[in-house]
Amino acid sequence: MIIMANMRNTKNPMPEQAPCVRNKNFLEVTTGYTPEMAMDEAQRCLNCKHKPCMQGCPVAVRIPEFIAMVAEGNFEAAYEKITETNALPAVCGRVCPQEKQCESKCVRGIKGEPVAIGRLERFVADHHMAHGEDRITVPQKNGKKVAVVGSGPSGLTAAGDLAKMGYEVTIYEAFHTAGGVLMYGIPEFRLPKAIVQTEIEKLKKYGVKIETNTIIGKTLLVDELLEDIGYDAVYIGSGAGLPSFLGIEGEELNGVYSANEFLTRINLMKGYKFPEYDTPIYCGKKVAVFGGGNVAMDAARSAKRLGAENVYIIYRRGKEELPARAEEVAHAEEEGVEFLLLQNPTKFIGGLDGWLTGVEVVDMQLGEPDASGRRRPQAVEGSEHIIEIDTAVVSIGQTPNPLIKKTTKGLDTNTRGCIIADEQGATSKPFVYAGGDVVTGAATVILAMGAGKTAALAIHDKLQNKEIDHD
């Protein structure tokens, strides 16, 4: 079947809830392509000989091939093509920064908008969930077993790939529900939790076991996994869940959250459904979120949905320097979040009752570039002023929890507490591999998945070609 390329320069717009409606509910903002829209968008792909889009995909999805199948209306074949390398397509189609990865390499983006690769991936995954049937062949076991620490995107990917290669795989998860940052960090309106659990259930069909409420470094040690329980290898994909703080006066006041706690209470513990669910979440009428990344956008947009009248993003650089996805910034603005840029907090102010009442900020100006290449913000002398707020959310990054580092013999980490691993995920400790945020610090879901995929192959090579001796 020969399909003529659609040479329109713009993507099919993504259908979504109106801003004035969605900022009052936690339902998914975007509602997805129809089959007709997906086929029309897929026909914009030129099926380039050198496949430049694939160079931007950390999990090597065969993008032109699956898009060609969508263009023909063969959605199930497209799903099978995607899942040859990507175990979480419904997740990636929603939260991957495609504009910086696959879509940034798309030839159609030179003179117009790139093909909407992420939207097509999401459509294919959603269509399969609604109409398809999983064709799962459980591989014959090879006699070796691997423990995976953490059930976030990196751990799930490593576990799934290893299970498909015949390993007996058990994931150990500290929380009561599997999914890691996909469950506790990303709000329901961006990534419905039922979708995450559906993807996880599919992995279980390949034989992956998940032990929740198990803290590695406390309930069990990495050394015990290898020496006492008898795992042949361990993959650590426990993420970066330790929040960073501003270190300013008043940070201990009631009403000051880390973004990690704020979002975990909302997402994993369903605080927005209190009292239907047991976990309450305090959110005042005037909320300030400090930071400019995707997590900050998630926190600010969640605060709006919890009923806050005024929500501010306070960021020490300008709009051009915001690290969040452009789509997330645009959605936040549409939903009524106010951006107070080139401002930096100097102290929190509280009342006699110990509750937050305001924040003192200072105006900033951008100077010379720093080591990251971004212009360094500098305070404007005498510009201090107070903004009245009753809730603050600090979203300036996370680092790995030090528990595994402190309780594992021979595991090297760097000055930020991240596990040191080579390009294949191998650490200083034999038969222990690591990847994702626990190695890089907080990054993206798809990069963590790529690290899990790479490490799974390295573990397979190690266990199939080397004599095992954990002593």
C-alpha positions in Angstrom: 0.0 0.0 0.0 1.5 3.3 -1.1 0.6 6.3 1.0 1.4 9.8 -0.2 3.2 12.0 2.4 1.1 14.7 4.1 3.2 17.8 3.6 1.3 20.0 6.0 3.9 21.9 8.2 1.9 21.7 11.4 1.1 18.9 13.8 -2.4 17.8 14.4 -3.4 19.7 17.6 -3.8 17.6 20.7 -7.4 17.6 22.0 -7.5 18.8 25.6 -9.8 20.0 28.4 -10.4 23.8 28.5 -8.1 25.5 31.0 -10.9 26.9 33.1 -12.3 23.4 33.5 -9.2 21.3 33.9 -7.6 23.5 36.6 -10.4 22.4 38.9 -10.1 18.6 38.4 -7.4 15.9 38.3 -8.6 14.3 35.1 -6.1 13.9 32.3 -5.6 17.3 30.5 -5.1 15.9 27.0 -7.6 13.4 25.6 -5.6 11.9 22.8 -5.8 11.6 19.0 -8.7 9.9 17.3 -7.8 7.1 14.8 -8.3 9.6 11.9 -6.1 12.2 13.5 -3.4 9.6 14.2 -3.4 8.3 10.6 -3.3 11.9 9.2 -0.4 12.8 11.5 1.5 9.6 10.7 1.3 10.5 7.0 3.4 13.6 7.7 6.4 11.2 8.2 8.8 11.1 5.3 10.2 7.7 6.4 13.8 9.0 6.0 16.4 6.6 4.9 18.8 7.4 7.7 16.0 7.6 10.4 17.4 10.6 12.3 14.6 10.5 14.8 15.8 7.2 16.2 19.1 8.9 17.2 17.2 10.8 19.7 15.4 7.9 21.4 17.2 6.4 24.4 15.4 3.1 24.1 15.8 2.8 20.3 12.1 2.6 19.3 12.0 2.0 15.5 10.0 5.2 15.0 9.6 5.4 11.2 8.4 1.7 11.1 5.7 2.1 13.7 4.6 5.4 12.2 4.2 3.8 8.8 2.0 1.1 10.4 -0.2 3.9 12.0 -0.5 5.6 8.6 -1.9 2.4 7.2 -4.3 2.0 10.1 -2.5 -1.1 11.4 -2.4 0.0 15.0 -1.8 -3.4 16.6 1.3 -4.0 14.4 2.5 -0.5 15.4 2.1 -1.5 19.1 4.1 -4.6 18.6 6.8 -2.7 16.9 7.1 -0.1 19.7 7.1 -2.8 22.4 10.0 -4.6 20.8 12.2 -2.0 22.6 9.9 0.0 24.9 8.0 -1.7 27.7 6.1 1.5 28.8 4.8 3.1 25.6 1.7 4.6 27.2 3.9 6.3 29.8 6.5 7.5 27.4 3.9 8.9 25.0 2.8 11.1 27.8 5.8 12.3 29.8 8.9 12.0 27.5 10.4 15.3 26.4 10.1 14.4 22.7 10.8 17.9 21.7 14.4 17.5 23.0 14.8 14.0 21.8 13.3 12.1 18.9 11.2 15.1 17.5 14.3 17.4 17.7 15.9 15.2 15.0 12.8 15.0 12.8 13.5 16.4 9.3 10.0 17.9 9.1 11.0 20.2 12.0 13.4 22.1 9.7 10.7 24.0 7.9 7.8 23.5 10.2 6.8 21.3 13.1 8.2 17.8 13.5 6.0 14.8 13.3 4.1 14.3 16.6 6.0 11.2 17.5 5.1 11.2 21.2 1.4 11.7 20.5 1.4 8.9 18.0 3.1 6.6 20.5 0.5 7.4 23.1 -2.3 6.8 20.6 -1.0 3.4 19.7 -0.6 2.4 23.4 -4.0 3.6 24.3 -5.6 2.0 21.3 -4.0 -1.3 22.3 -5.3 -1.0 25.9 -8.8 -0.4 24.7 -9.0 -2.8 21.8 -5.9 -5.1 21.7 -4.9 -8.2 23.4 -1.4 -8.9 24.8 0.4 -11.7 23.1 2.8 -12.8 25.8 5.1 -15.7 25.5 6.8 -16.5 28.8 10.4 -17.4 28.0 12.0 -20.6 29.4 13.9 -19.8 32.6 17.7 -19.9 32.3 18.4 -20.8 35.9 19.7 -17.4 37.1 17.9 -14.8 39.1 18.4 -11.0 39.4 17.1 -8.6 42.0 16.0 -5.1 41.0 15.9 -2.3 43.5 13.2 0.2 42.8 10.1 -0.1 40.6 10.4 3.3 38.8 10.9 3.5 35.1 14.5 2.3 35.2 13.8 -0.7 37.4 10.7 -1.7 35.5 12.6 -1.5 32.2 15.5 -3.6 33.4 13.2 -6.1 35.0 11.1 -6.5 31.9 14.1 -6.9 29.6 15.7 -9.5 31.9 12.5 -11.4 32.3 12.2 -11.7 28.6 15.7 -13.1 28.5 14.7 -15.9 30.8 15.9 -14.6 34.2 13.9 -14.9 37.4 13.4 -11.3 38.4 12.2 -9.8 41.6 11.7 -6.1 42.1 12.0 -4.7 45.6 9.9 -1.5 46.2 10.0 0.7 49.3 6.5 2.0 48.9 3.2 0.1 49.1 2.6 0.5 45.4 4.9 -0.2 42.5 5.7 2.5 39.9 8.2 4.8 41.7 8.2 8.4 40.4 5.5 7.4 37.9 3.1 7.0 40.9 4.3 9.5 43.5 5.9 12.2 41.4 3.8 12.8 38.2 0.2 14.0 38.8 -2.9 12.2 37.7 -3.8 14.9 35.2 -0.5 14.2 33.3 -0.2 10.5 33.8 -3.2 8.5 35.0 -2.2 6.0 37.6 -4.4 3.2 36.1 -2.2 3.4 33.0 0.9 2.9 35.0 -0.5 -0.1 36.8 -1.7 -1.6 33.5 1.8 -1.4 32.1 3.2 -3.0 35.3 0.6 -5.8 35.2 1.9 -6.7 31.7 5.4 -7.1 33.1 4.1 -9.4 35.7 2.8 -11.6 33.0 6.4 -12.2 31.9 7.1 -13.5 35.4 8.4 -10.4 37.1 7.7 -10.5 40.9 7.3 -7.3 42.9 7.9 -7.2 46.7 6.5 -3.9 48.1 7.1 -2.3 51.5 10.7 -3.5 51.3 13.4 -0.9 51.9 16.8 -2.1 50.6 19.3 -0.9 53.1 17.0 -1.5 56.0 14.6 -4.4 55.4 17.3 -6.2 53.3 20.8 -5.2 52.4 22.3 -5.4 48.9 24.9 -7.8 50.3 22.1 -10.1 51.7 20.5 -10.2 48.3 23.7 -11.5 46.8 25.1 -13.6 49.6 22.2 -14.9 51.6 19.2 -15.0 49.2 21.4 -16.0 46.3 20.7 -13.5 43.5 23.3 -13.7 40.7 23.2 -9.9 40.2 21.5 -6.8 41.5 20.3 -3.8 39.6 19.8 -0.6 41.6 17.3 1.8 40.1 16.1 3.4 43.2 16.0 7.0 41.8 16.6 10.3 43.5 14.0 10.8 46.2 15.9 12.9 48.7 14.7 16.6 48.3 17.1 19.6 48.3 16.1 22.6 50.3 16.8 26.4 50.0 18.7 26.6 53.3 17.1 29.9 54.2 15.6 31.3 57.4 12.1 30.0 58.2 12.2 26.9 56.1 11.0 24.9 59.2 7.7 26.8 59.3 4.4 25.0 59.0 3.2 25.3 55.4 6.6 24.8 53.8 6.8 21.6 51.8 9.4 19.9 49.6 7.9 19.2 46.2 8.6 15.5 46.9 6.3 15.5 50.0 3.7 17.7 48.4 3.3 15.6 45.3 3.6 12.2 47.1 0.7 13.2 49.4 -1.3 14.2 46.3 -0.4 11.5 43.9 0.5 8.3 45.6 -1.6 8.8 48.7 -4.6 10.5 46.9 -4.6 13.5 49.2 -6.7 15.4 46.7 -9.5 12.8 47.4 -9.4 13.4 51.2 -11.4 12.2 53.2 -12.2 9.4 50.8 -8.5 8.5 51.2 -6.9 8.9 54.6 -4.0 11.2 53.8 -4.8 14.9 54.1 -3.0 17.7 52.2 -2.9 21.3 53.4 -2.9 23.8 50.6 -3.6 27.4 51.3 -5.0 30.2 49.2 -1.7 31.8 48.2 0.9 29.3 47.1 4.5 29.8 46.0 6.5 27.2 44.2 10.3 27.7 44.1 12.0 26.3 41.0 11.4 26.1 37.2 11.5 22.4 36.2 8.7 20.0 35.4 8.3 19.1 39.0 7.7 22.7 39.9 5.1 22.9 37.2 3.4 19.8 38.5 3.3 21.2 42.0 1.9 24.6 40.9 -0.7 23.1 38.7 -1.7 20.6 41.5 -2.1 23.6 43.9 -4.5 25.2 41.5 -6.6 22.1 41.5 -6.6 21.9 45.2 -8.3 25.3 45.3 -5.5 27.8 45.7 -6.6 31.3 44.5 -3.1 32.6 43.7 -0.2 30.3 42.6 3.2 31.6 41.9 6.2 30.1 40.2 9.2 31.9 41.7 12.4 31.4 39.7 15.7 33.2 39.8 16.2 33.2 36.0 14.1 34.3 33.1 11.5 32.5 31.1 14.0 31.5 28.4 16.0 29.6 31.1 13.1 27.6 32.5 14.2 24.0 32.4 10.6 22.7 32.2 9.0 21.5 29.0 7.5 24.3 27.0 4.2 22.4 26.9 4.1 22.2 30.7 4.9 25.9 31.0 2.2 26.8 28.6 -0.4 24.6 30.4 0.5 26.2 33.7 0.1 29.7 32.3 -3.3 28.7 30.7 -4.5 27.4 34.0 -3.7 30.6 35.9 -0.3 30.0 37.4 1.6 33.3 37.7 5.3 33.4 36.9 7.5 35.7 39.1 10.8 35.5 37.2 14.2 36.9 38.1 13.3 36.7 41.8 15.0 34.6 44.5 13.8 33.9 48.1 15.9 35.1 51.0 13.8 34.1 54.0 10.4 32.8 54.9 8.2 34.8 57.4 5.9 33.2 59.9 3.4 34.2 62.6 3.5 33.6 66.3 1.6 30.3 65.7 4.5 28.9 63.6 2.6 29.0 60.3 4.0 30.6 57.1 2.7 34.1 56.2 5.0 35.3 53.5 8.4 35.1 51.8 11.0 37.8 51.3 12.5 37.8 47.8 15.1 39.8 46.0 15.2 40.8 42.4 17.8 39.1 40.2 19.6 40.0 37.0 21.5 37.7 34.7 25.3 38.0 34.5 28.0 36.0 32.8 27.4 32.3 32.0 28.2 29.7 34.7 29.7 26.2 34.3 26.4 24.9 32.9 26.4 27.6 30.2 23.5 29.5 31.6 23.9 33.1 32.6 24.5 33.3 36.4 21.7 35.2 38.3 22.9 38.0 40.6 21.0 39.8 43.3 20.0 43.4 42.8 21.0 45.3 45.9 18.2 46.9 47.8 15.4 45.2 45.9 14.1 43.0 48.7 10.3 42.8 49.0 7.7 40.6 50.6 5.1 38.4 48.9 2.2 37.2 51.1 1.8 33.4 50.9 0.5 30.7 53.2 2.0 27.7 51.4 5.5 27.2 49.9 6.7 24.3 47.8 10.5 23.9 47.3 11.3 22.3 44.0 15.0 22.8 43.4 16.0 19.2 42.8 16.5 15.8 44.4 19.5 13.5 45.2 19.6 9.8 45.9 18.7 8.5 49.3 22.0 7.7 51.1 20.7 4.5 52.7 21.9 2.1 50.1 25.3 3.9 49.9 25.7 3.7 53.7 24.8 0.0 54.0 26.5 -1.6 51.0 30.2 -2.6 51.2 32.4 -1.6 48.3 29.8 0.6 46.5 31.4 3.9 45.3 29.5 7.1 45.1 30.3 10.7 44.1 30.1 13.9 46.1 26.4 14.3 45.3 25.7 10.8 46.7 25.1 9.3 43.3 26.3 5.8 42.6 29.2 5.7 40.3 28.6 3.4 37.3 30.2 3.0 33.9 28.4 3.3 30.6 27.0 -0.2 30.9 25.8 0.4 34.5 28.5 -1.6 36.2 29.4 -0.3 39.7 32.5 -0.8 41.8 30.9 -3.7 43.5 31.0 -7.0 41.4 27.6 -8.1 40.1 25.9 -4.9 41.2 24.7 -2.5 38.5 22.9 0.8 38.7 21.2 3.3 36.4 18.8 6.1 36.2 18.5 9.0 38.7 20.5 7.1 41.3 23.5 7.5 39.0 22.8 10.7 37.1 20.7 12.7 39.7 17.2 13.7 38.8 16.6 13.4 35.0 13.9 12.2 32.7 11.8 9.0 32.6 13.1 7.9 29.2 16.8 8.4 30.1 16.2 6.2 33.2 14.5 3.6 31.0 17.5 3.7 28.6 19.9 3.1 31.5 17.8 0.1 32.6 17.8 -1.4 29.1 21.6 -0.9 28.8 22.3 -2.5 32.2 20.0 -5.4 31.5 22.0 -6.3 28.4 25.3 -5.9 30.4 24.0 -8.2 33.2 23.0 -10.8 30.6 26.4 -10.7 29.0 28.1 -10.9 32.4 26.0 -13.8 33.7 26.1 -15.8 30.5 29.9 -15.5 30.0 31.4 -15.3 33.5 31.8 -17.6 36.4 29.8 -16.3 39.3 31.7 -15.7 42.5 30.4 -13.1 44.9 33.2 -13.5 47.4 
